[in-house]
Amino acid sequence: MADSVARWRVLAAYAAVYIIWGSTYLAIRVAITTLPPFLMAGVRFTIAGTLLFLWSRRRGAALPSAAEWRGGALIGALLLLFGNGALVWSEQRVASGLAALFVAVVPLWTALLEWLRHSRRPGPRTVAGLVLGLGGVALLAAPGHVAGGAAIDPVGAMALLFGSVAWSLGSVLSRGATLPPSPPMSAGVQMLGGGAGLLLLALVTGEPAALSVGAVSATSLVAFGYLIVFGSLVGFSAFAWLLRVEPATRVATYAYVNPAVAMVLGWAVLGEPLTPRSLVAAAVIVGGVILITNERR
């Protein structure tokens, strides 16, 4: 019975990062229509992190040590400040479905970073997968690719690539980092660390001063609430827990499903185009990710 329950917990956590996180690209796009990106993300993770911290303490979790706070701040910075921060900023310039497709290279970077960390030579499938995945990204970012009626912004594309590398590095390092033993407390500490970094970045870029509260739409607020509850409290907590019990490369396979969910929702809700080039690039990227994951398994 215990094994069955544990298996269902793993499956439920994968469902959360596969499906729910696929929908967060659309929610981010809607939220930042009237909310500044860094401020929105910083408040989102600070609220979610505080709720998880208080809930964990109420259930008896110990206060994090100084080393655990440092570990959580480091992983939170890589995952949320640099990873998610690059994503929310870039969605001002790149359609939500295509942003998810760029982030689909996360398993490629994860495999490469794990190889560098453990000094294991990549096999032929891994090499082929890396070449395929990067080729798919190049196809997306090449001149002439149209998204939402305009060519893809190269700065937005570079920000997405930077964010995907930072997220992959945080995923790999999290398995050896000093973090609270309680998974909810660990997720809360990481969100508080990343949220604090995002709020500081928002202050540096002048977002609070430029925010017009009266101009914030109800739709953006609903999307913001969705990101807190489902994207952070459910999705990120499931992700942080999976990194403890499953290989990082396997956890990164959420990037198989996220682009499909995000592209379909972006097309259905926001009218973002599904171009033949986008679909070909998606097939190339996912094919590369599958090659890498199959070899590592």
N, C-alpha and C positions, 0 to 999 in steps of 0.2 A: 504493500500500500504506500509506504514512504517513497519508494522509487517511482511509483505511478504519479504521486503528487508532485514530486520534484520534476518529473518529465513534463507535466502539465504546466508547471511554473515556467520552465524554459520555453515551451511552445507559446505560452501567453506573452512572455517577454519579447520573443521574436515577432509575434503578430503586432505588438505595440510599435516596435521600431520599424517594421516593414510597412505597415499601413498608415498608422497615425503620423509618423514622421513624413511620409509621402505627402500628406495633406498640409503639413506646416509650411511648405513652400508657398502655397496659395495664401495661407493665413498671413504669412509675413508680407507678401505682396499687398494684401488688402490693408494690413495694419499700418504700413509705412506710407500709405497714400496721404494721410493727414498727421502721422506721428513721426518725429525724427528717428532714424534707424537705430543709432547707438543708444539714445535715451530709452527708446521702446524696449530694446533688448536688455539693457541694464536693469530697468525697473522690473521687467519680466522675471529675470533670473534672481534678482534680489528678493522679490516677493516669494517666488517658489522656493528658493533656498531657505528663507526664514521659516516658512511653513513646515518644510521637511525637518529643519533643525529643531523647532519647538515640538513637533509631533514625535520625533525620535527621543527627545529628552523626556517627554511625558511617558513614553513606553520603556523608560529605564536605561537608555543608551548613555554611556559615559561622555563627559565633556571631552572634546578632542584635545590632544596634547599639542604642544607647540610644533612638534615635528609633523603631526597630522594636519595641522593648519597650513604649514608650509607646503606639504605634499598636495593638499587639496587646492591651494592657491596656484601651484604650478600647473597641475592638470587642468584646473578650471580656466587658467589663462590660455593654455594651448587649445582646449576644446571650444570654449565659449567666447573669450575675448578675441582671439585671432581667428578661430575656425568659424564660429557663428557670426562674429562681428563682420568678417569679410563677406559672409553670405548676405546678411541683411543690408549692408551697404551696397553690394553689387546688384541686388534686386531692384534698385532704382534705375538700373541701366540695362539689365538683362531680364527677359521673360522668366517667370517662375519655373516653368517646365524645363527650359534650357539650363537654368541655374542648377536644378536637380541633376540634370544630365552631366554637367561639369563636375558636380560633387560625386558622381558615380565612379570617379577614378580613385576614390578613397581606398578601396581594397588593393588597388595597384600600388599606391604609395605605402600602404600598410605592409604588404608583402616585401617590398623593397627595403623598408626600414627594418623589418624584422631580420631580413637577410644580413644587412649591414651590422645590426646589433649582435647577432649570434654567429657571424662569420661563416655562414653556410652558403656555398656556391649555389646559385639558382639553377634549376633544371631547365631543360629545353622548353617545357610548357610555360614555365614562369617567364622566361625570356620572351617567348612568342606572345604571351599575354600582355607583358609590359609594352611591347612594340605595338600591338593591336590597340590597347587602351589609349596610349599617347597619340596614336594615329587618329583615333576617333575624336579626341580633343582637338587635334590640329584641324580636322575636317570641320568641326564646329566653329573654331575661331578664325578660319581662313577668310580672306576678303570676299565679300559678295554674299555671305550667308545672311539672310534676312530673318529677323525675328520681330514680330509686332509692327511690321511696316518699316523698320529701319535696320541698318547693318548692326551686327553685334558690336557693342562698345569694347574695344580692346582692353581698356583699363578695367572694366568690369570683369572681363574674362580672366585677366591676370590676377585680380583680387580673389576670384573663385579658386584658381589654382593654388594661390598662396594659402587660402583658408583650408583647402582640402589636405595640403601637406601638413599644416599645423594640427588639424584634427587627427590625422593618421599618427603623427608623432605623439600626441597626447594619448591616443588609444594604446599604442605600444608601451609607452612609459608607465601607464597607469597600473600595469600588472606588477611592476616592481616598486611602485611608489609607496611611501608610508602614508596610509589613509586610515580613517576610523574603521574599526571592524564591523560596525553596523552599516549595511548597504544604504539605507535611507539617510543616515547621518553623513556617510561619505558623499552621496549625491548632493546633499544640502550644503556641505562645506565647499564642494567644487562649484556649485552654482553661486554661492556667496562670494567666492574668490573671483570667478569670472564676471559676475554681475558688478562687483566693485570696480574691476578694471574697465568694463564698458561704461559705467557711469562717469569715471574719470575721463575717459576718452570723449564722452559726450560734452563734458564741461570744457575740455581743451578745444573742441571744435565749435563751441558756442551754441550747441543745440538748445539748451534750456532757455537761453535768452531769446532765441528765435521762435520758440514755440508759442503759438496762439491757441490758448485753450478753447476759445469759442469756435475755432475753425476745425476742431477735432470732430470727426463724424462718428455717429453711433455704430456704423459698420466697422470702422477701424477699432473701436472699443470692444466690440464683440469678437473680432479676430484676435485682439490682444488678450482677452480673457481666455479664448480657446488655446492660445499658445501657452499661457500660464498653466492651465489645468491639464490639458492633454499633451502638449508638446514638452513641457518641463516636468510636472509632477508625475505624469504617467510615463511618457516616452523616455525622458532622460534618466529617470530612476531605473527603468527597465534596462536601458543601455549600460548604465554604470554597473548594475548587478550582473548582466551577462558577461561583461569584461572580466568578472571575477571567476566565473564558472565555465566559460567557453573560450576557445582560442580567439585571439584578437582578429585574425584573418577571417575566421568563420563569422564572428559577430559583424564584421564589416560587409558581409553579403547583404545587409539591409539595402545597400546601394543598388542591388539588382532591381528591387521592386519600387523604391522611392521615385526614380525618374518616370516610370510608367504611370504611377498614381498622380504625380505632380503634373505631367504633361496632359493627361486626360482631364484633370480638374481645371488646369489653366485654359484648356481649349473649351471646356463645357461652361465654365463660370465667367472667365474673363475674355473669352474669344481669342486667346492666343493661338497663332497658326501652328498646325502640325505639318511642317514642310517635309518633302521627301528626303532632303539632306539631313534634317534632324533625325528622322527615323533610321536612315542608314548609319549615321553616327552612333545612335543608341545601340543598334545591333552590333556594331564593331566594338564599342566600349564594353558592353555586357559580355560579348564573346571573349574578350581578353580577360575580364574578371573571372569568368567561369574556368578558363584554362588555368589560371593561377591557383584558384581555390581547389580544383580537382587534384592538382599535383601536390599541393601542400597537405591535403587530406591523405 
